[in-house]
Amino acid sequence: MSNCVRLKVGVSPADALGLRGLGVKLGVDLTRQESAEYLGYEFDSARLTLGGHVDFGSIFIPRLHLVPGVDLVIQDNLKIYSLNGEAQFIFGEGSTYGYVGGGIGVHLTRFDIIETGGQGNAINVTVPDDTKVTLNIPVGFRKRVGPGVLWFGELKMIIADQEEDSSLRLSLGLAFGASD
């Protein structure tokens, strides 16, 4: 019984899981279709992204936060719903600080009906939906702009099993709530 009491007393409120903040973001998702003719790396597609995240606070150590999120990627007749389970390690102190993290993403790719063919010969083609699992590596910074309000910039590498499903996502956003 005394071991249980000591454990509960040893945990500070800042180290416990709970709702610590919410964020919204807007960005661009850069992708490339596989091609053997390029020696370097070029992006041939830019898609609009809208998203959000929830900061559930510390896990294991005070500066390691559980930050799951969701993004919607939009391009023409394509929509990708990206569900992300990530942890972020926060470094630096003061009004501006950085973070680096990692996690797993599930990307639900949904196509609208695609119309092909020339004028008068249009054919509607339905492309099957797809689901992919990815490895996500976010790197970013946050800057406090007021009590409980931060703006942030993030670069996220999304690594999938095929090159056309991998991307580089750049986002800017606002976070509301705790800022540690």
C-alpha positions as a Markdown table, in Angstrom:
| # | Residue | x | y | z |
|---|---|---|---|---|
| 1 | Met | 0.0 | 0.0 | 0.0 |
| 2 | Ser | 2.8 | 2.5 | 0.8 |
| 3 | Asn | 4.5 | 1.8 | -2.6 |
| 4 | Cys | 1.3 | 2.8 | -4.3 |
| 5 | Val | 1.1 | 6.0 | -2.3 |
| 6 | Arg | 4.7 | 6.9 | -3.1 |
| 7 | Leu | 4.1 | 6.4 | -6.8 |
| 8 | Lys | 1.1 | 8.7 | -6.8 |
| 9 | Val | 2.9 | 11.4 | -4.8 |
| 10 | Gly | 6.0 | 11.2 | -7.1 |
| 11 | Val | 4.1 | 12.2 | -10.3 |
| 12 | Ser | 3.6 | 15.9 | -10.8 |
| 13 | Pro | 0.6 | 17.2 | -12.7 |
| 14 | Ala | 2.8 | 18.4 | -15.6 |
| 15 | Asp | 4.1 | 14.8 | -16.1 |
| 16 | Ala | 0.6 | 13.2 | -16.5 |
| 17 | Leu | -1.3 | 12.5 | -19.6 |
| 18 | Gly | -4.3 | 14.9 | -20.2 |
| 19 | Leu | -5.5 | 17.5 | -22.6 |
| 20 | Arg | -2.7 | 20.0 | -22.8 |
| 21 | Gly | -3.5 | 21.8 | -26.1 |
| 22 | Leu | -5.1 | 21.9 | -29.5 |
| 23 | Gly | -3.6 | 23.0 | -32.8 |
| 24 | Val | -4.8 | 23.8 | -36.4 |
| 25 | Lys | -2.6 | 24.0 | -39.4 |
| 26 | Leu | -2.5 | 24.8 | -43.1 |
| 27 | Gly | 0.2 | 23.6 | -45.5 |
| 28 | Val | 1.5 | 22.0 | -48.6 |
| 29 | Asp | 2.3 | 18.3 | -49.3 |
| 30 | Leu | 5.1 | 17.8 | -51.9 |
| 31 | Thr | 5.3 | 14.5 | -53.7 |
| 32 | Arg | 7.1 | 12.9 | -56.6 |
| 33 | Gln | 6.1 | 10.1 | -58.9 |
| 34 | Glu | 8.9 | 7.5 | -59.4 |
| 35 | Ser | 11.1 | 8.3 | -62.3 |
| 36 | Ala | 14.4 | 6.8 | -63.5 |
| 37 | Glu | 15.4 | 9.9 | -65.5 |
| 38 | Tyr | 16.2 | 12.2 | -62.6 |
| 39 | Leu | 19.5 | 11.9 | -60.7 |
| 40 | Gly | 18.5 | 14.3 | -58.0 |
| 41 | Tyr | 15.2 | 14.7 | -56.2 |
| 42 | Glu | 12.4 | 16.9 | -57.7 |
| 43 | Phe | 8.8 | 17.3 | -56.6 |
| 44 | Asp | 6.2 | 17.2 | -59.3 |
| 45 | Ser | 3.1 | 17.6 | -57.2 |
| 46 | Ala | 2.0 | 20.1 | -54.5 |
| 47 | Arg | -1.3 | 19.4 | -52.6 |
| 48 | Leu | -3.2 | 21.6 | -50.1 |
| 49 | Thr | -3.3 | 20.2 | -46.5 |
| 50 | Leu | -5.6 | 21.1 | -43.7 |
| 51 | Gly | -5.1 | 19.6 | -40.3 |
| 52 | Gly | -5.1 | 19.6 | -36.5 |
| 53 | His | -3.6 | 17.9 | -33.5 |
| 54 | Val | -4.2 | 17.3 | -29.8 |
| 55 | Asp | -1.3 | 17.5 | -27.3 |
| 56 | Phe | -2.0 | 15.0 | -24.6 |
| 57 | Gly | 1.1 | 16.0 | -22.5 |
| 58 | Ser | 4.0 | 14.0 | -21.3 |
| 59 | Ile | 4.7 | 10.3 | -21.7 |
| 60 | Phe | 7.6 | 8.6 | -19.9 |
| 61 | Ile | 9.7 | 11.8 | -19.5 |
| 62 | Pro | 8.5 | 15.5 | -19.1 |
| 63 | Arg | 9.7 | 16.7 | -22.5 |
| 64 | Leu | 8.2 | 13.8 | -24.6 |
| 65 | His | 4.6 | 14.5 | -25.5 |
| 66 | Leu | 2.0 | 12.4 | -27.2 |
| 67 | Val | 0.6 | 14.4 | -30.1 |
| 68 | Pro | -1.8 | 12.6 | -32.4 |
| 69 | Gly | -3.4 | 14.4 | -35.3 |
| 70 | Val | -5.3 | 14.3 | -38.5 |
| 71 | Asp | -4.6 | 15.9 | -41.9 |
| 72 | Leu | -6.7 | 16.2 | -45.0 |
| 73 | Val | -4.7 | 16.4 | -48.2 |
| 74 | Ile | -6.6 | 17.7 | -51.3 |
| 75 | Gln | -5.6 | 17.7 | -55.0 |
| 76 | Asp | -8.1 | 17.7 | -57.9 |
| 77 | Asn | -10.0 | 14.4 | -57.6 |
| 78 | Leu | -7.9 | 13.0 | -54.8 |
| 79 | Lys | -8.4 | 13.2 | -51.0 |
| 80 | Ile | -6.1 | 11.6 | -48.5 |
| 81 | Tyr | -7.2 | 11.4 | -44.8 |
| 82 | Ser | -4.0 | 11.1 | -42.8 |
| 83 | Leu | -4.4 | 9.8 | -39.2 |
| 84 | Asn | -1.1 | 10.3 | -37.3 |
| 85 | Gly | 0.0 | 8.9 | -33.9 |
| 86 | Glu | 3.1 | 10.7 | -33.0 |
| 87 | Ala | 5.4 | 11.6 | -30.1 |
| 88 | Gln | 7.4 | 14.8 | -30.0 |
| 89 | Phe | 10.5 | 15.6 | -28.0 |
| 90 | Ile | 10.6 | 19.3 | -27.0 |
| 91 | Phe | 14.0 | 21.0 | -26.8 |
| 92 | Gly | 14.9 | 24.6 | -25.9 |
| 93 | Glu | 13.2 | 26.9 | -23.4 |
| 94 | Gly | 11.7 | 30.4 | -23.4 |
| 95 | Ser | 9.2 | 31.9 | -25.8 |
| 96 | Thr | 10.6 | 30.0 | -28.9 |
| 97 | Tyr | 11.5 | 26.3 | -28.8 |
| 98 | Gly | 11.8 | 23.3 | -31.1 |
| 99 | Tyr | 10.6 | 19.7 | -31.3 |
| 100 | Val | 11.5 | 16.6 | -33.2 |
| 101 | Gly | 9.4 | 13.4 | -33.3 |
| 102 | Gly | 8.3 | 10.3 | -34.9 |
| 103 | Gly | 5.3 | 8.1 | -35.2 |
| 104 | Ile | 3.0 | 6.0 | -37.4 |
| 105 | Gly | 0.5 | 7.3 | -39.9 |
| 106 | Val | -2.4 | 5.7 | -41.6 |
| 107 | His | -3.3 | 7.3 | -44.9 |
| 108 | Leu | -6.8 | 6.6 | -46.4 |
| 109 | Thr | -6.6 | 7.5 | -50.1 |
| 110 | Arg | -10.0 | 8.3 | -51.7 |
| 111 | Phe | -10.5 | 9.2 | -55.4 |
| 112 | Asp | -13.5 | 10.9 | -57.0 |
| 113 | Ile | -14.7 | 9.6 | -60.3 |
| 114 | Ile | -12.1 | 10.4 | -63.0 |
| 115 | Glu | -13.2 | 11.4 | -66.4 |
| 116 | Thr | -10.9 | 10.4 | -69.3 |
| 117 | Gly | -11.1 | 10.6 | -73.1 |
| 118 | Gly | -11.5 | 13.5 | -75.5 |
| 119 | Gln | -14.4 | 15.7 | -76.1 |
| 120 | Gly | -17.5 | 13.7 | -76.7 |
| 121 | Asn | -15.7 | 10.5 | -75.8 |
| 122 | Ala | -15.7 | 11.0 | -72.0 |
| 123 | Ile | -15.5 | 7.8 | -69.9 |
| 124 | Asn | -15.9 | 7.8 | -66.2 |
| 125 | Val | -13.4 | 5.7 | -64.4 |
| 126 | Thr | -13.5 | 4.8 | -60.7 |
| 127 | Val | -10.1 | 4.3 | -59.1 |
| 128 | Pro | -10.1 | 1.9 | -56.1 |
| 129 | Asp | -9.5 | 3.5 | -52.7 |
| 130 | Asp | -6.3 | 2.6 | -50.9 |
| 131 | Thr | -4.9 | 2.5 | -47.3 |
| 132 | Lys | -1.2 | 2.9 | -46.5 |
| 133 | Val | 0.8 | 2.8 | -43.3 |
| 134 | Thr | 3.7 | 5.3 | -43.1 |
| 135 | Leu | 6.5 | 6.4 | -40.9 |
| 136 | Asn | 6.3 | 10.1 | -39.9 |
| 137 | Ile | 9.2 | 12.3 | -38.8 |
| 138 | Pro | 8.1 | 15.8 | -37.8 |
| 139 | Val | 10.6 | 18.6 | -37.1 |
| 140 | Gly | 9.3 | 22.0 | -36.0 |
| 141 | Phe | 9.3 | 25.0 | -33.8 |
| 142 | Arg | 6.8 | 26.9 | -31.7 |
| 143 | Lys | 6.8 | 30.6 | -30.7 |
| 144 | Arg | 4.6 | 32.0 | -28.0 |
| 145 | Val | 2.5 | 35.0 | -29.2 |
| 146 | Gly | 0.2 | 35.4 | -26.2 |
| 147 | Pro | -1.0 | 33.6 | -23.1 |
| 148 | Gly | -1.8 | 30.1 | -24.2 |
| 149 | Val | -1.4 | 30.9 | -27.9 |
| 150 | Leu | 1.6 | 29.8 | -30.1 |
| 151 | Trp | 2.3 | 29.8 | -33.8 |
| 152 | Phe | 4.3 | 26.9 | -35.2 |
| 153 | Gly | 6.1 | 25.8 | -38.3 |
| 154 | Glu | 6.6 | 22.1 | -39.1 |
| 155 | Leu | 8.3 | 20.0 | -41.7 |
| 156 | Lys | 7.2 | 16.4 | -41.8 |
| 157 | Met | 8.8 | 13.6 | -43.8 |
| 158 | Ile | 6.3 | 10.9 | -44.6 |
| 159 | Ile | 7.9 | 7.6 | -45.6 |
| 160 | Ala | 5.9 | 4.9 | -47.3 |
| 161 | Asp | 6.7 | 1.7 | -49.0 |
| 162 | Gln | 6.4 | 3.3 | -52.5 |
| 163 | Glu | 7.8 | 6.6 | -53.6 |
| 164 | Glu | 4.5 | 8.1 | -54.9 |
| 165 | Asp | 3.0 | 7.6 | -51.4 |
| 166 | Ser | 5.9 | 9.3 | -49.6 |
| 167 | Ser | 5.9 | 13.1 | -49.2 |
| 168 | Leu | 7.4 | 16.2 | -47.6 |
| 169 | Arg | 4.7 | 18.2 | -45.7 |
| 170 | Leu | 5.3 | 21.8 | -44.8 |
| 171 | Ser | 2.8 | 23.4 | -42.4 |
| 172 | Leu | 2.1 | 26.6 | -40.5 |
| 173 | Gly | -0.4 | 26.8 | -37.7 |
| 174 | Leu | -1.7 | 28.0 | -34.4 |
| 175 | Ala | -1.7 | 26.0 | -31.1 |
| 176 | Phe | -3.9 | 26.8 | -28.2 |
| 177 | Gly | -3.3 | 25.7 | -24.6 |
| 178 | Ala | -0.2 | 24.7 | -22.7 |
| 179 | Ser | 3.1 | 25.8 | -24.2 |
| 180 | Asp | 5.7 | 23.6 | -22.5 |
